[in-house]
Amino acid sequence: MYCKNCSRILEPRNELWLRVEELQTQLDKNALSLVRTTGILPYIVNQLLVKPRERKLREVISSQGTRMSDLPNLEALVPECAYAISLEKLPSVYAITMAGAPNAFTFGSDDAPVIVVDRRLMDVMSTSDLRALLGHEMGHIKSGHMLYHSLAQTLAQGVEVSASVMGLNVISTPMHLALLGWQRESELSADRAALVSCGNPADVVSMFAKLTGAPRFSVTDRSSLLDNVDNLFRTHPRMSERARAVFEFANTGEYADITKKNNYRRMFRLAFQPVCRFCGSAKLIGAAFCQVCGKSQI
């Protein structure tokens, strides 16, 4: 699905590709458009404050992190999740042990994104949980959130950038609030990508539970799950809204269309394999039927 050298997708763009607009919530689109009107100042802050922090983080990853190629369970899932949301290039993925509560996050640029997963999450999350987790982080990459997301995270971590930098009042209070408000909306778009990657809203909510350290729970149906969501996520009040939003999106025509597109893409991809998917015999790429067993490849 992806080139082993440049990490770019091998499938040409077509009408079945998932578009960014199909994942983004309307509030995310509106808020991101508003944040982008701030002009060049976020880029200045990015160079002065965000990039130095990212360089330090890269040093930690280089010395302590485990690459995706050394993590078989992640190495298999990353291209699957990326393909599900039509991500053009695979991100670099590392596992480290973080200070504090286990977490996962994405940093870097749109061209060179990095996903970092706490090793402890890999011990408690199922394969479906990890699909949802990776899909969420890739959703930020797909949506072009990287610059402003990194800036918003820097602000949220207590870095004071409203003071004068190079004689400029770089981040005003209104812009600060706009960034943090947009970041909240951007999470809902990324949650949609998580749903597309794993295919089940209950798995997305299960991933939320593992992230927050909530107790295990049984999912029987949508209503029983949502009845318990507020109690389950009482330490993170936004989680209940996110859980509801995921289930609501899963029941929309938009999500049904995305699922149909991906099913067609997978069928066509199987047809373009050099071997028959049933008997394993060599066949012409693009042949609709295997010349040995005669079975349809679509």
N, C-alpha and C positions, 0 to 999 in steps of 0.2 A: 504493500500500500504506500510505503514511503521509501525514498532513496536512502540507502545506508551511508552514502557519502555526504550529501547535502541536506538530508532530512526533509526534503520537500515531497509533497504528495505526487504520486505518479499518474494519477487520474486527471485527464484534462477537465477543465471547467465545462459544465453543461447545465441544462435547465433543471437537473435534479439536485444540484448543489444547494446546500442549506445557506441561505443568505443571512447576513447579520440582522437585518430587520425582522426576520422571523423569530429571533430569540429575544430581542430587546423589548422591554416594556415601554409603553408610551412615556411614562414619567422619566425613565432612564434617558430616552432620546431627548426629551425636552430639557432635562437638567444638564445633560452633557453639552447640548447646544449652547445653553446659557454659560456654562463654565468656559467653553471655548471662546467666548466673546471677550475674555479677559486679556487676550493678546499675548504678548511675548513674555510677560512677567513670570508665568509658571515655568517657562523654559529657563529663565535666569535662576529661579529658585532651584530648579531641578539640577542645574550644573553646580550651583554653590553648596547646596545642602543635601539633596537626595543622592546624587552620584557618589559623593564621598562615603556616605553610609553604605551604599551598595557595594563599593569597593571593599570595605571592611567585611561585609557579609560574604563576599566572594572568597576572601582570604580564609574565613572560618570554614566555608564549604570545602575549599581546596585541602585544608588540613584535617578536617574531621568528617566530611561528608562521604557518603557511599554513592557512586554513580549508578544510574539506572541499569547499565549493563551488568552490574553485579547484584541486581535485585530481580530475579527471574519473575516474581509475581507482578512486579510493576512493569518490567520490560515488555511483557505480553499485553498488558492492559493499555499502556500509553498510546500505541498506534490505533487500537480499537476505539478508544474514546475520542481521539483526535479525528479519526475518519467519520465517526458518527455525527460530528458537528461541522464537517468539511473544513477542518483547520488546515491551512496551506503548508505549514511547516511544524515539525515536531519540536516542542520545547525541550530544553535540558531538564532532567529530573534528578534530584538528589534526596537522600534521606540523611537526616542528622538528628541528634538528641538535643532538643531545645531546653532552655531554662524555663521554668514555670510550667503552665498547663500545655499539654501537647496541642499542636496546631499544624496548619498547612497554609502556605501563602505563595504568591507569585510576585516576582520583581523583574527588573530589567526593562528592555525596550520591546516595541512591537516586533522588531526584526530578530532580537536575541533574548527571548523570555526564558526565565528559569523558574521552575516549580520546586519548592522545598517541602518535604513531608517529614513530620516527626516520626522517628522509628517506632515510638510507642504506639502510634496509631495503627501501624502495620501489624502489630500484635493483637489488636482488639477488633479491627475492622474485617468484615467479610469481603469477598471479591466484589460483591454488589456495592458495598459501602465504598470501596476504593474506586470503583467506576464512577460513582456519584461524586466523590471527592475530586478526582482528576478532571471530570467533566466540568465541575464548578470552576476550578482554577483555569481551565482552558477556555471557559466561557468569557472570562475577563480578557484573555488574549484575543479571542475571536471578535469581541466587541470593541477593540481598540481602546481599552480602559487603562493601558499601562502607565502612561505619563501621569495622568491626573490621579490614578489610584495610588501610585507611589507617593505622590505629593500629599494626598489626603492621609495616607498611613503615617507619613512623617509628621504631619500636624497632630494626628491622633496620639502619637507616641510622645507628645510633649515637647517637640522641638519648636521653639519660639521663633517664628519667621515674620511676625508682624512688625518687629523692630526694623530700623533702617539698615538696609544692606546696599552698599555702594551708593549711599545717598538716596535710595528709593524706599518708599514705604511699600514693600513688595506684596505682602498679602494683607489686605484690609480685613476688618472684622466681617463685613458682608460677604467677601469672597471666601473667607475661611468657613463661614457657615454654609455657603453655597456648595463648597467642595465636600464638606462632611455630609450635607444633605444628599448630594448626588451619589456619594459613595454608598449610602444606604439603599438608594434606588438601584444602583448597579448590581448589588448583591442579588436582587430578585431576577435580573436578567441572567446572571451566572447560574442561579438555581435552575432556570429553565434548561440551560446547557447540561447541568447535572442530570436532569430528568431524561433528556434525549440520550445521554451517554449510557445510563443504566436501564432506562425503559420502565421504571416502576416508581411512582411517587413515594410509596412506603419505604423504598430503599434510600431515597433522598432524606427522608425524615429520620431513618435509622442512622444515617451518616451524621445528621445534626446531633442526635443523641450521643453518639460516640465522641464527637468533638466537645460536647459540653460535659461529658462525664455523667450523663443521666443514667439512671438504672435501666436495665434491660426491660423490654415490654413486648407484649404480643400484639401483633396487628391482625385483626380479624376483618374489619371493614373500615370504610372511610369515616363513618360517624363515630364509631367507638374510639378510633385513633384521635380524632380532633377533639372529642370530649375530654381527653386526657392531656392534650398538648400543652395547655396553659400551665398545668401543674408540672408537667415534665420539664418545661423550659422556664420555670419561674425565675431562675437566675439570669436569664437572657430573654427579656420580654419581646424582643423582635423575632425570636424564633417561632413563636406561635403564628405570627403574620406570615412568615416565610413558608411554614408548613401548609397553611391554608392556600397561599398563592400557588404552591406547587400542585396541590390537588385540583385547584380550580383550572389551572392551565392544562393539566392532564385530561380534562373533560371538554376541551374546546376543539372546534374544527381545525384551528391552526395547528394544534399538536397532532391531530389525526393526519393532516396533510404532510407534516414533517415525517411522521412514521411511514407513511406510504412512499414518500420520496426515498427514504433510506432503504426500505425493502427493495425497491426497484434498483437502487444503486448496487446493493449487495448481489442481487441476481445477475446483473450485467457484469459485475466484477468477476463472479465465478465463471461466467461464460468466456471471459478473456484470459483464463488461466491456460498454461501450456499443457496441462494434463486433465484428464477426465475426472470430475469430482466424484464419480461413482466407482469406476474400475481402476483408475490411476494410470490408464494408458496415455501415451503421448498423443496430442492432437494439435491441429492447427489453431493458433490463437484467433479467437473470434468465431470458430466453428460452432454452429448452433447445436449440432449433434455429434456424439462420439462415434468415430468410424469403427470402433471395436465392439462396444456394447450397444450402441445405437440410442442411448438415452439422451434426452434433451439436457442441455447445459444451462438453460434459463429457467 
